[in-house]
Amino acid sequence: MEHCVDLGWRDSNPARGVPELKGQKRPEREPWPRELLDAYRTVCPLESRQRLLMELCVGTGQRIGDVLNMRWSNIEDGGVLVRQSKTSKELWVPILPELQAALNVASRHSVFILTNERGANRWSYRGASAAVRKVREQIGALDYHIHSWRYNAACELLEAGCGDDLIAAVTGQSPAIVQHYTKKVRQRLRAVQAQKMRTEQSRS
């Protein structure tokens, strides 16, 4: 409604001042547990689109929309060139071995890396999401969304010892978003460090 006012379609916003209804909040997204990622890889053959989609999302840390837009021409010098649709940021992300293995066996009949069943056009979000959901149902991962693979990328980088600037160099996220995506893993890592220091102090 505020946008309508800005466009001159309305003189006022009738929703202004109306309190937000209190309801049950949706649970925050979390990265897929390692055992579910392993199960996904076990169920999806290396040459399948579902597997390639997952390796692209986890390996590059990009949004699903940007992953579906990736072209073979975006692969350069052992990395993937990405222009993020939401932020317009340009990134070059090195390709991990797991992703490279999936790329090596992927079909190259289209300009797009991920294609529809005919192998000609870009794979739609609806088609990709439906295909992944079937796998999620099969392995008991319905609590973990296709968008959560971006969380996996950020959290794996954090667990590898990367600071927020290095995580952002891969994902293209702002410092605040990096903190949000990794906050639960960050808390656990710091708690382990704190308890270790506590134990060492009690022994001294």
DRENKOLPA-866575 format. One record per residue: residue number from 0; residue in three letters; x, z, y of N, C-alpha, C in turn. Coordinates in nm, 4 decimals, always signed. Example, Ala and Ser with C-alpha at 12.3 -4.5 7.8 and 13.67 -1.06 7.14 Angstrom:
REM residues 2
REC     k     r     n.east       n.up    n.north    ca.east      ca.up   ca.north     c.east       c.up    c.north
REC     0   ALA    +1.3190    +0.7800    -0.5690    +1.2300    +0.7800    -0.4500    +1.3200    +0.7800    -0.3300
REC     1   SER    +1.2850    +0.7080    -0.2250    +1.3670    +0.7140    -0.1060    +1.2900    +0.7870    +0.0030
REM end
This chain:
REM residues 204
REC     k     r     n.east       n.up    n.north    ca.east      ca.up   ca.north     c.east       c.up    c.north
REC     0   MET    +0.0825    +0.0000    -0.1202    +0.0000    +0.0000    +0.0000    +0.0871    +0.0000    +0.1269
REC     1   GLU    +0.1997    +0.0711    +0.1210    +0.2920    +0.0686    +0.2347    +0.3451    -0.0728    +0.2558
REC     2   HIS    +0.3697    -0.1434    +0.1462    +0.4176    -0.2812    +0.1551    +0.3116    -0.3704    +0.2174
REC     3   CYS    +0.1843    -0.3442    +0.1834    +0.0755    -0.4214    +0.2429    +0.0706    -0.4017    +0.3940
REC     4   VAL    +0.0937    -0.2781    +0.4385    +0.0974    -0.2492    +0.5824    +0.2127    -0.3248    +0.6462
REC     5   ASP    +0.3293    -0.3232    +0.5801    +0.4464    -0.3931    +0.6334    +0.4207    -0.5424    +0.6471
REC     6   LEU    +0.3433    -0.5993    +0.5528    +0.3130    -0.7425    +0.5557    +0.1987    -0.7771    +0.6513
REC     7   GLY    +0.1320    -0.6728    +0.7044    +0.0210    -0.6968    +0.7953    -0.1102    -0.7216    +0.7259
REC     8   TRP    -0.1160    -0.6928    +0.5951    -0.2397    -0.7147    +0.5199    -0.3388    -0.6008    +0.5394
REC     9   ARG    -0.2902    -0.4839    +0.5775    -0.3750    -0.3677    +0.6036    -0.3245    -0.2982    +0.7286
REC    10   ASP    -0.4156    -0.2234    +0.7949    -0.3755    -0.1469    +0.9126    -0.3227    -0.0095    +0.8755
REC    11   SER    -0.3609    +0.0412    +0.7577    -0.3199    +0.1751    +0.7183    -0.3073    +0.1824    +0.5672
REC    12   ASN    -0.2444    +0.2884    +0.5225    -0.2265    +0.3123    +0.3796    -0.3240    +0.4207    +0.3355
REC    13   PRO    -0.4283    +0.3856    +0.2612    -0.5275    +0.4858    +0.2210    -0.4726    +0.5857    +0.1196
REC    14   ALA    -0.3581    +0.5548    +0.0596    -0.3018    +0.6462    -0.0403    -0.2056    +0.7475    +0.0212
REC    15   ARG    -0.1768    +0.7337    +0.1505    -0.0816    +0.8256    +0.2138    -0.1400    +0.9666    +0.2194
REC    16   GLY    -0.0607    +1.0627    +0.1805    -0.1026    +1.2019    +0.1845    -0.1752    +1.2487    +0.0604
REC    17   VAL    -0.2047    +1.1579    -0.0308    -0.2717    +1.1970    -0.1546    -0.1677    +1.2575    -0.2484
REC    18   PRO    -0.1880    +1.3820    -0.2926    -0.0880    +1.4450    -0.3792    -0.0791    +1.3767    -0.5143
REC    19   GLU    +0.0415    +1.3768    -0.5698    +0.0619    +1.3166    -0.7002    -0.0020    +1.4031    -0.8083
REC    20   LEU    -0.0691    +1.3382    -0.9021    -0.1301    +1.4118    -1.0117    -0.0229    +1.4677    -1.1035
REC    21   LYS    -0.0404    +1.5925    -1.1386    +0.0547    +1.6550    -1.2287    +0.0166    +1.6222    -1.3731
REC    22   GLY    +0.1089    +1.5670    -1.4424    +0.0852    +1.5326    -1.5819    +0.2112    +1.5557    -1.6627
REC    23   GLN    +0.2020    +1.5277    -1.7868    +0.3170    +1.5461    -1.8736    +0.4194    +1.4375    -1.8467
REC    24   LYS    +0.5411    +1.4785    -1.8183    +0.6461    +1.3837    -1.7874    +0.6942    +1.3170    -1.9152
REC    25   ARG    +0.7263    +1.1881    -1.9013    +0.7823    +1.1166    -2.0142    +0.9230    +1.1687    -2.0413
REC    26   PRO    +0.9585    +1.1832    -2.1669    +1.0939    +1.2310    -2.1972    +1.1990    +1.1330    -2.1467
REC    27   GLU    +1.3103    +1.1867    -2.1009    +1.4165    +1.1010    -2.0511    +1.4796    +1.0224    -2.1655
REC    28   ARG    +1.5254    +0.9037    -2.1332    +1.5938    +0.8245    -2.2342    +1.7274    +0.8884    -2.2701
REC    29   GLU    +1.7647    +0.8696    -2.3954    +1.8919    +0.9202    -2.4435    +1.9619    +0.8102    -2.5215
REC    30   PRO    +2.0933    +0.8171    -2.5314    +2.1640    +0.7174    -2.6119    +2.1259    +0.7279    -2.7587
REC    31   TRP    +2.1350    +0.6161    -2.8277    +2.1087    +0.6182    -2.9719    +2.2142    +0.7037    -3.0417
REC    32   PRO    +2.1739    +0.7906    -3.1353    +2.2722    +0.8649    -3.2145    +2.3581    +0.7685    -3.2959
REC    33   ARG    +2.4799    +0.8096    -3.3232    +2.5724    +0.7239    -3.3953    +2.5153    +0.6778    -3.5296
REC    34   GLU    +2.4456    +0.7681    -3.6002    +2.3934    +0.7308    -3.7318    +2.2863    +0.6223    -3.7229
REC    35   LEU    +2.2108    +0.6198    -3.6122    +2.1097    +0.5149    -3.5969    +2.1728    +0.3820    -3.5576
REC    36   LEU    +2.2786    +0.3866    -3.4785    +2.3505    +0.2628    -3.4485    +2.4111    +0.2051    -3.5760
REC    37   ASP    +2.4655    +0.2925    -3.6589    +2.5220    +0.2474    -3.7859    +2.4133    +0.1886    -3.8749
REC    38   ALA    +2.2955    +0.2529    -3.8761    +2.1840    +0.2029    -3.9561    +2.1381    +0.0669    -3.9048
REC    39   TYR    +2.1356    +0.0508    -3.7730    +2.0964    -0.0769    -3.7125    +2.1926    -0.1865    -3.7558
REC    40   ARG    +2.3213    -0.1564    -3.7510    +2.4214    -0.2553    -3.7916    +2.4098    -0.2875    -3.9407
REC    41   THR    +2.3731    -0.1896    -4.0206    +2.3584    -0.2119    -4.1639    +2.2404    -0.3033    -4.1937
REC    42   VAL    +2.1301    -0.2832    -4.1217    +2.0085    -0.3607    -4.1461    +2.0189    -0.5024    -4.0893
REC    43   CYS    +2.0846    -0.5166    -3.9746    +2.0919    -0.6471    -3.9078    +2.2232    -0.7170    -3.9416
REC    44   PRO    +2.2183    -0.8296    -4.0082    +2.3410    -0.9035    -4.0399    +2.4169    -0.9411    -3.9135
REC    45   LEU    +2.5463    -0.9587    -3.9275    +2.6315    -0.9887    -3.8119    +2.5860    -1.1140    -3.7387
REC    46   GLU    +2.5320    -1.2114    -3.8136    +2.4931    -1.3385    -3.7521    +2.3519    -1.3365    -3.6944
REC    47   SER    +2.2799    -1.2245    -3.7032    +2.1424    -1.2181    -3.6530    +2.1391    -1.1999    -3.5022
REC    48   ARG    +2.0283    -1.2455    -3.4427    +2.0116    -1.2288    -3.2978    +1.9971    -1.0822    -3.2604
REC    49   GLN    +1.9305    -1.0058    -3.3466    +1.9119    -0.8633    -3.3182    +2.0474    -0.7918    -3.3100
REC    50   ARG    +2.1363    -0.8286    -3.3986    +2.2687    -0.7666    -3.3982    +2.3481    -0.8081    -3.2750
REC    51   LEU    +2.3456    -0.9361    -3.2427    +2.4181    -0.9850    -3.1256    +2.3649    -0.9211    -2.9982
REC    52   LEU    +2.2326    -0.9067    -2.9896    +2.1723    -0.8432    -2.8725    +2.2227    -0.7012    -2.8563
REC    53   MET    +2.2238    -0.6259    -2.9655    +2.2695    -0.4870    -2.9584    +2.4166    -0.4786    -2.9194
REC    54   GLU    +2.5002    -0.5630    -2.9790    +2.6433    -0.5592    -2.9487    +2.6698    -0.5980    -2.8035
REC    55   LEU    +2.5908    -0.6902    -2.7501    +2.6057    -0.7277    -2.6093    +2.5655    -0.6129    -2.5174
REC    56   CYS    +2.4539    -0.5476    -2.5495    +2.4065    -0.4374    -2.4651    +2.5022    -0.3186    -2.4690
REC    57   VAL    +2.5405    -0.2767    -2.5894    +2.6304    -0.1615    -2.6024    +2.7708    -0.1973    -2.5552
REC    58   GLY    +2.8146    -0.3184    -2.5898    +2.9512    -0.3564    -2.5580    +2.9780    -0.3817    -2.4110
REC    59   THR    +2.8778    -0.4317    -2.3387    +2.8983    -0.4618    -2.1968    +2.8364    -0.3583    -2.1041
REC    60   GLY    +2.7415    -0.2789    -2.1559    +2.6785    -0.1769    -2.0722    +2.5858    -0.2328    -1.9660
REC    61   GLN    +2.5326    -0.3533    -1.9875    +2.4483    -0.4165    -1.8869    +2.3002    -0.4022    -1.9195
REC    62   ARG    +2.2167    -0.4255    -1.8189    +2.0720    -0.4200    -1.8374    +2.0284    -0.5314    -1.9327
REC    63   ILE    +1.9193    -0.5073    -2.0025    +1.8712    -0.6027    -2.1005    +1.8434    -0.7387    -2.0363
REC    64   GLY    +1.7891    -0.7397    -1.9150    +1.7611    -0.8661    -1.8483    +1.8865    -0.9468    -1.8210
REC    65   ASP    +1.9924    -0.8789    -1.7788    +2.1188    -0.9473    -1.7521    +2.1834    -0.9954    -1.8812
REC    66   VAL    +2.1654    -0.9193    -1.9896    +2.2197    -0.9602    -2.1190    +2.1493    -1.0867    -2.1674
REC    67   LEU    +2.0177    -1.0918    -2.1537    +1.9430    -1.2093    -2.1981    +1.9768    -1.3328    -2.1147
REC    68   ASN    +2.0264    -1.3132    -1.9939    +2.0633    -1.4252    -1.9070    +2.2057    -1.4746    -1.9306
REC    69   MET    +2.2818    -1.4052    -2.0143    +2.4220    -1.4423    -2.0340    +2.4347    -1.5789    -2.0990
REC    70   ARG    +2.5316    -1.6560    -2.0501    +2.5592    -1.7897    -2.1016    +2.6984    -1.7936    -2.1632
REC    71   TRP    +2.7201    -1.8925    -2.2483    +2.8520    -1.9069    -2.3087    +2.9578    -1.9328    -2.2018
REC    72   SER    +2.9178    -1.9963    -2.0936    +3.0123    -2.0240    -1.9854    +3.0547    -1.8977    -1.9112
REC    73   ASN    +2.9819    -1.7858    -1.9354    +3.0185    -1.6583    -1.8718    +3.1349    -1.5896    -1.9426
REC    74   ILE    +3.1715    -1.6381    -2.0595    +3.2834    -1.5787    -2.1319    +3.4132    -1.6407    -2.0821
REC    75   GLU    +3.5010    -1.5549    -2.0343    +3.6237    -1.6032    -1.9711    +3.7354    -1.5011    -1.9863
REC    76   ASP    +3.8503    -1.5467    -2.0324    +3.9694    -1.4618    -2.0442    +3.9438    -1.3348    -2.1257
REC    77   GLY    +3.8693    -1.3486    -2.2347    +3.8446    -1.2338    -2.3207    +3.7434    -1.1352    -2.2677
REC    78   GLY    +3.6639    -1.1775    -2.1706    +3.5619    -1.0896    -2.1137    +3.4367    -1.1671    -2.0786
REC    79   VAL    +3.3340    -1.0948    -2.0337    +3.2069    -1.1559    -1.9942    +3.1892    -1.1385    -1.8439
REC    80   LEU    +3.1675    -1.2489    -1.7751    +3.1377    -1.2444    -1.6323    +2.9891    -1.2169    -1.6141
REC    81   VAL    +2.9583    -1.1158    -1.5349    +2.8189    -1.0751    -1.5146    +2.7889    -1.0691    -1.3655
REC    82   ARG    +2.6773    -1.1275    -1.3283    +2.6239    -1.1066    -1.1935    +2.4922    -1.0342    -1.2113
REC    83   GLN    +2.4908    -0.9065    -1.1779    +2.3737    -0.8248    -1.2029    +2.2575    -0.8681    -1.1143
REC    84   SER    +2.1424    -0.8924    -1.1772    +2.0266    -0.9413    -1.1031    +1.9706    -0.8377    -1.0070
REC    85   LYS    +1.9810    -0.7108    -1.0426    +1.9221    -0.6048    -0.9601    +2.0098    -0.5701    -0.8404
REC    86   THR    +2.1417    -0.5694    -0.8589    +2.2322    -0.5261    -0.7524    +2.3159    -0.6387    -0.6931
REC    87   SER    +2.3162    -0.7549    -0.7594    +2.3996    -0.8697    -0.7198    +2.5491    -0.8426    -0.7343
REC    88   LYS    +2.5848    -0.7332    -0.8029    +2.7258    -0.7051    -0.8265    +2.7824    -0.8047    -0.9266
REC    89   GLU    +2.9079    -0.8421    -0.9046    +2.9771    -0.9289    -0.9981    +3.0803    -0.8471    -1.0747
REC    90   LEU    +3.0739    -0.8548    -1.2071    +3.1623    -0.7764    -1.2927    +3.2270    -0.8679    -1.3954
REC    91   TRP    +3.3454    -0.8295    -1.4405    +3.4096    -0.8910    -1.5566    +3.4336    -0.7778    -1.6552
REC    92   VAL    +3.3704    -0.7877    -1.7726    +3.3748    -0.6802    -1.8708    +3.4472    -0.7300    -1.9962
REC    93   PRO    +3.5603    -0.6685    -2.0326    +3.6304    -0.7095    -2.1544    +3.5427    -0.6964    -2.2782
REC    94   ILE    +3.5620    -0.7872    -2.3727    +3.4815    -0.7905    -2.4942    +3.5428    -0.6993    -2.6001
REC    95   LEU    +3.4600    -0.6099    -2.6556    +3.5044    -0.5197    -2.7612    +3.5083    -0.5939    -2.8954
REC    96   PRO    +3.5859    -0.5437    -2.9908    +3.5969    -0.6111    -3.1219    +3.4629    -0.6301    -3.1921
REC    97   GLU    +3.3731    -0.5284    -3.1849    +3.2433    -0.5408    -3.2511    +3.1623    -0.6561    -3.1921
REC    98   LEU    +3.1681    -0.6700    -3.0605    +3.0968    -0.7791    -2.9948    +3.1626    -0.9130    -3.0257
REC    99   GLN    +3.2937    -0.9163    -3.0252    +3.3637    -1.0412    -3.0536    +3.3305    -1.0929    -3.1924
REC   100   ALA    +3.3197    -1.0022    -3.2891    +3.2858    -1.0424    -3.4250    +3.1484    -1.1080    -3.4303
REC   101   ALA    +3.0528    -1.0535    -3.3543    +2.9179    -1.1117    -3.3515    +2.9169    -1.2456    -3.2780
REC   102   LEU    +2.9963    -1.2570    -3.1733    +3.0043    -1.3833    -3.0991    +3.0664    -1.4933    -3.1837
REC   103   ASN    +3.1619    -1.4555    -3.2663    +3.2333    -1.5552    -3.3473    +3.1409    -1.6277    -3.4447
REC   104   VAL    +3.0346    -1.5619    -3.4892    +2.9448    -1.6238    -3.5885    +2.8127    -1.6689    -3.5258
REC   105   ALA    +2.7991    -1.6564    -3.3950    +2.6741    -1.6931    -3.3277    +2.6659    -1.8443    -3.3074
REC   106   SER    +2.5429    -1.8949    -3.3075    +2.5203    -2.0371    -3.2823    +2.5479    -2.0700    -3.1361
REC   107   ARG    +2.6037    -2.1884    -3.1120    +2.6354    -2.2304    -2.9754    +2.5638    -2.3596    -2.9391
REC   108   HIS    +2.4427    -2.3763    -2.9898    +2.3668    -2.4981    -2.9630    +2.2987    -2.4943    -2.8266
REC   109   SER    +2.2997    -2.3811    -2.7590    +2.2342    -2.3672    -2.6289    +2.3356    -2.3154    -2.5271
REC   110   VAL    +2.3014    -2.3293    -2.4002    +2.3875    -2.2735    -2.2956    +2.3777    -2.1216    -2.2937
REC   111   PHE    +2.2657    -2.0687    -2.3455    +2.2459    -1.9241    -2.3487    +2.3040    -1.8652    -2.4767
REC   112   ILE    +2.3603    -1.7461    -2.4655    +2.4161    -1.6785    -2.5829    +2.3044    -1.6339    -2.6755
REC   113   LEU    +2.1977    -1.5803    -2.6186    +2.0819    -1.5346    -2.6962    +1.9673    -1.6315    -2.6754
REC   114   THR    +1.9207    -1.6927    -2.7841    +1.8171    -1.7947    -2.7732    +1.6937    -1.7575    -2.8551
REC   115   ASN    +1.5865    -1.8312    -2.8314    +1.4647    -1.8094    -2.9086    +1.4818    -1.8647    -3.0501
REC   116   GLU    +1.3750    -1.8592    -3.1285    +1.3837    -1.9003    -3.2687    +1.4216    -2.0467    -3.2851
REC   117   ARG    +1.3846    -2.1281    -3.1884    +1.4201    -2.2704    -3.1959    +1.5669    -2.2940    -3.1618
REC   118   GLY    +1.6293    -2.1930    -3.1013    +1.7716    -2.2051    -3.0710    +1.8046    -2.2882    -2.9501
REC   119   ALA    +1.7060    -2.3152    -2.8651    +1.7300    -2.4006    -2.7487    +1.7202    -2.3244    -2.6173
REC   120   ASN    +1.6147    -2.2475    -2.6027    +1.5889    -2.1788    -2.4765    +1.6314    -2.0323    -2.4816
REC   121   ARG    +1.6376    -1.9725    -2.3647    +1.6737    -1.8312    -2.3520    +1.5730    -1.7455    -2.4266
REC   122   TRP    +1.6221    -1.6418    -2.4941    +1.5351    -1.5470    -2.5641    +1.4615    -1.4646    -2.4595
REC   123   SER    +1.3302    -1.4587    -2.4672    +1.2513    -1.3835    -2.3692    +1.2623    -1.2340    -2.3949
REC   124   TYR    +1.2357    -1.1563    -2.2914    +1.2370    -1.0111    -2.3085    +1.1311    -0.9692    -2.4101
REC   125   ARG    +1.0154    -1.0308    -2.4029    +0.9070    -0.9950    -2.4951    +0.9484    -1.0213    -2.6398
REC   126   GLY    +1.0087    -1.1357    -2.6638    +1.0515    -1.1690    -2.7989    +1.1628    -1.0789    -2.8483
REC   127   ALA    +1.2594    -1.0505    -2.7609    +1.3710    -0.9642    -2.7996    +1.3240    -0.8221    -2.8267
REC   128   SER    +1.2368    -0.7714    -2.7394    +1.1867    -0.6354    -2.7555    +1.1070    -0.6209    -2.8846
REC   129   ALA    +1.0252    -0.7210    -2.9177    +0.9453    -0.7165    -3.0400    +1.0340    -0.7206    -3.1636
REC   130   ALA    +1.1385    -0.8030    -3.1596    +1.2298    -0.8139    -3.2739    +1.3049    -0.6834    -3.2962
REC   131   VAL    +1.3477    -0.6214    -3.1873    +1.4208    -0.4954    -3.1980    +1.3276    -0.3840    -3.2445
REC   132   ARG    +1.2028    -0.3888    -3.1999    +1.1081    -0.2846    -3.2419    +1.0886    -0.2849    -3.3934
REC   133   LYS    +1.0866    -0.4022    -3.4537    +1.0733    -0.4095    -3.5993    +1.1890    -0.3384    -3.6682
REC   134   VAL    +1.3083    -0.3544    -3.6128    +1.4248    -0.2863    -3.6703    +1.4144    -0.1364    -3.6455
REC   135   ARG    +1.3701    -0.0978    -3.5268    +1.3551    +0.0438    -3.4951    +1.2569    +0.1099    -3.5907
REC   136   GLU    +1.1481    +0.0401    -3.6219    +1.0510    +0.0931    -3.7177    +1.1148    +0.1074    -3.8558
REC   137   GLN    +1.1954    +0.0118    -3.8922    +1.2555    +0.0103    -4.0252    +1.3552    +0.1239    -4.0453
REC   138   ILE    +1.4288    +0.1590    -3.9397    +1.5341    +0.2605    -3.9536    +1.4943    +0.3960    -3.8952
REC   139   GLY    +1.3694    +0.4080    -3.8490    +1.3226    +0.5349    -3.7934    +1.3794    +0.5660    -3.6572
REC   140   ALA    +1.3861    +0.4633    -3.5710    +1.4455    +0.4812    -3.4377    +1.3459    +0.4525    -3.3257
REC   141   LEU    +1.2179    +0.4800    -3.3494    +1.1174    +0.4495    -3.2474    +1.1309    +0.5377    -3.1237
REC   142   ASP    +1.1991    +0.6492    -3.1361    +1.2202    +0.7357    -3.0196    +1.3294    +0.6825    -2.9272
REC   143   TYR    +1.3978    +0.5786    -2.9705    +1.5102    +0.5256    -2.8926    +1.4812    +0.3810    -2.8562
REC   144   HIS    +1.4856    +0.3564    -2.7259    +1.4420    +0.2287    -2.6715    +1.5574    +0.1296    -2.6617
REC   145   ILE    +1.5197    +0.0035    -2.6451    +1.6176    -0.1020    -2.6259    +1.7019    -0.0775    -2.5003
REC   146   HIS    +1.6408    -0.0156    -2.3981    +1.7141    +0.0137    -2.2750    +1.8166    +0.1259    -2.2938
REC   147   SER    +1.8006    +0.2036    -2.3987    +1.8914    +0.3173    -2.4206    +2.0312    +0.2740    -2.4605
REC   148   TRP    +2.0492    +0.1489    -2.5009    +2.1840    +0.1023    -2.5345    +2.2771    +0.1065    -2.4140
REC   149   ARG    +2.2210    +0.0934    -2.2972    +2.3020    +0.1056    -2.1742    +2.3529    +0.2484    -2.1596
REC   150   TYR    +2.2732    +0.3455    -2.2041    +2.3163    +0.4851    -2.2053    +2.4313    +0.5018    -2.3042
REC   151   ASN    +2.4219    +0.4345    -2.4191    +2.5296    +0.4437    -2.5173    +2.6622    +0.3989    -2.4588
REC   152   ALA    +2.6589    +0.2888    -2.3847    +2.7820    +0.2369    -2.3259    +2.8446    +0.3391    -2.2307
REC   153   ALA    +2.7637    +0.3937    -2.1410    +2.8151    +0.4903    -2.0440    +2.8674    +0.6161    -2.1122
REC   154   CYS    +2.7932    +0.6645    -2.2117    +2.8328    +0.7882    -2.2802    +2.9569    +0.7683    -2.3663
REC   155   GLU    +2.9694    +0.6532    -2.4304    +3.0893    +0.6267    -2.5096    +3.2127    +0.6207    -2.4208
REC   156   LEU    +3.1982    +0.5635    -2.3035    +3.3096    +0.5597    -2.2083    +3.3476    +0.6999    -2.1635
REC   157   LEU    +3.2471    +0.7836    -2.1383    +3.2738    +0.9217    -2.0987    +3.3460    +0.9971    -2.2097
REC   158   GLU    +3.2992    +0.9811    -2.3325    +3.3594    +1.0499    -2.4463    +3.5020    +1.0013    -2.4726
REC   159   ALA    +3.5311    +0.8789    -2.4289    +3.6663    +0.8252    -2.4441    +3.7616    +0.8789    -2.3383
REC   160   GLY    +3.7087    +0.9587    -2.2447    +3.7929    +1.0175    -2.1415    +3.7894    +0.9449    -2.0087
REC   161   CYS    +3.6995    +0.8468    -1.9929    +3.6908    +0.7711    -1.8679    +3.6240    +0.8532    -1.7587
REC   162   GLY    +3.6764    +0.8431    -1.6394    +3.6123    +0.9038    -1.5239    +3.4974    +0.8167    -1.4757
REC   163   ASP    +3.4222    +0.8680    -1.3793    +3.3042    +0.7955    -1.3318    +3.3399    +0.6584    -1.2753
REC   164   ASP    +3.4571    +0.6467    -1.2114    +3.4951    +0.5174    -1.1545    +3.5210    +0.4139    -1.2633
REC   165   LEU    +3.5797    +0.4568    -1.3753    +3.6042    +0.3640    -1.4852    +3.4741    +0.3259    -1.5556
REC   166   ILE    +3.3838    +0.4220    -1.5699    +3.2530    +0.3913    -1.6288    +3.1795    +0.2890    -1.5425
REC   167   ALA    +3.1830    +0.3107    -1.4115    +3.1157    +0.2194    -1.3185    +3.1799    +0.0814    -1.3189
REC   168   ALA    +3.3098    +0.0738    -1.3490    +3.3772    -0.0552    -1.3543    +3.3204    -0.1429    -1.4654
REC   169   VAL    +3.2651    -0.0802    -1.5692    +3.2040    -0.1533    -1.6802    +3.0552    -0.1736    -1.6560
REC   170   THR    +2.9849    -0.0670    -1.6220    +2.8387    -0.0739    -1.6116    +2.7895    -0.1237    -1.4764
REC   171   GLY    +2.8714    -0.1103    -1.3737    +2.8297    -0.1512    -1.2400    +2.7360    -0.0531    -1.1733
REC   172   GLN    +2.7255    +0.0669    -1.2277    +2.6323    +0.1664    -1.1744    +2.6929    +0.2436    -1.0571
REC   173   SER    +2.6073    +0.3006    -0.9759    +2.6515    +0.3883    -0.8683    +2.6971    +0.5213    -0.9279
REC   174   PRO    +2.7763    +0.5998    -0.8546    +2.8187    +0.7308    -0.9064    +2.7015    +0.8186    -0.9489
REC   175   ALA    +2.5933    +0.8166    -0.8729    +2.4775    +0.9000    -0.9066    +2.4134    +0.8561    -1.0376
REC   176   ILE    +2.4050    +0.7262    -1.0598    +2.3440    +0.6762    -1.1834    +2.4354    +0.7015    -1.3027
REC   177   VAL    +2.5651    +0.6890    -1.2823    +2.6593    +0.7227    -1.3896    +2.6396    +0.8681    -1.4315
REC   178   GLN    +2.6267    +0.9566    -1.3339    +2.6049    +1.0985    -1.3630    +2.4734    +1.1173    -1.4386
REC   179   HIS    +2.3704    +1.0449    -1.3987    +2.2396    +1.0592    -1.4638    +2.2445    +1.0122    -1.6086
REC   180   TYR    +2.3059    +0.8981    -1.6311    +2.3100    +0.8426    -1.7662    +2.3916    +0.9277    -1.8623
REC   181   THR    +2.4879    +0.9994    -1.8095    +2.5809    +1.0732    -1.8969    +2.5648    +1.2239    -1.8878
REC   182   LYS    +2.4602    +1.2731    -1.8216    +2.4553    +1.4150    -1.7905    +2.4490    +1.5041    -1.9144
REC   183   LYS    +2.3745    +1.4624    -2.0176    +2.3645    +1.5474    -2.1360    +2.4947    +1.5491    -2.2146
REC   184   VAL    +2.5559    +1.4348    -2.2310    +2.6851    +1.4293    -2.3003    +2.7910    +1.5010    -2.2188
REC   185   ARG    +2.7857    +1.4845    -2.0873    +2.8823    +1.5509    -1.9987    +2.8714    +1.7029    -2.0116
REC   186   GLN    +2.7467    +1.7538    -2.0168    +2.7277    +1.8983    -2.0293    +2.7850    +1.9495    -2.1604
REC   187   ARG    +2.7644    +1.8758    -2.2687    +2.8137    +1.9190    -2.3990    +2.9665    +1.9182    -2.4037
REC   188   LEU    +3.0248    +1.8152    -2.3467    +3.1710    +1.8075    -2.3445    +3.2313    +1.9218    -2.2639
REC   189   ARG    +3.1704    +1.9504    -2.1516    +3.2215    +2.0587    -2.0660    +3.1978    +2.1958    -2.1294
REC   190   ALA    +3.0843    +2.2086    -2.2023    +3.0581    +2.3350    -2.2708    +3.1619    +2.3591    -2.3802
REC   191   VAL    +3.1981    +2.2549    -2.4532    +3.3019    +2.2674    -2.5562    +3.4342    +2.3075    -2.4921
REC   192   GLN    +3.4671    +2.2425    -2.3804    +3.5909    +2.2756    -2.3103    +3.5894    +2.4198    -2.2613
REC   193   ALA    +3.4748    +2.4622    -2.2074    +3.4637    +2.5984    -2.1550    +3.4777    +2.7024    -2.2654
REC   194   GLN    +3.4120    +2.6790    -2.3778    +3.4193    +2.7745    -2.4879    +3.5598    +2.7778    -2.5500
REC   195   LYS    +3.6263    +2.6648    -2.5496    +3.7638    +2.6617    -2.5989    +3.8546    +2.7455    -2.5095
REC   196   MET    +3.8368    +2.7298    -2.3787    +3.9152    +2.8096    -2.2842    +3.8831    +2.9578    -2.2998
REC   197   ARG    +3.7585    +2.9871    -2.3234    +3.7140    +3.1256    -2.3423    +3.7800    +3.1874    -2.4652
REC   198   THR    +3.7831    +3.1104    -2.5749    +3.8451    +3.1579    -2.6981    +3.9938    +3.1814    -2.6794
REC   199   GLU    +4.0596    +3.0855    -2.6128    +4.2041    +3.0995    -2.5910    +4.2355    +3.2209    -2.5030
REC   200   GLN    +4.1450    +3.2470    -2.4070    +4.1674    +3.3612    -2.3188    +4.1542    +3.4925    -2.3960
REC   201   SER    +4.0583    +3.4993    -2.4902    +4.0378    +3.6227    -2.5658    +4.1532    +3.6504    -2.6604
REC   202   ARG    +4.2255    +3.5462    -2.7003    +4.3361    +3.5638    -2.7916    +4.4655    +3.6032    -2.7201
REC   203   SER    +4.4685    +3.5802    -2.5902    +4.5922    +3.6077    -2.5153    +4.5993    +3.7555    -2.4715
REM end
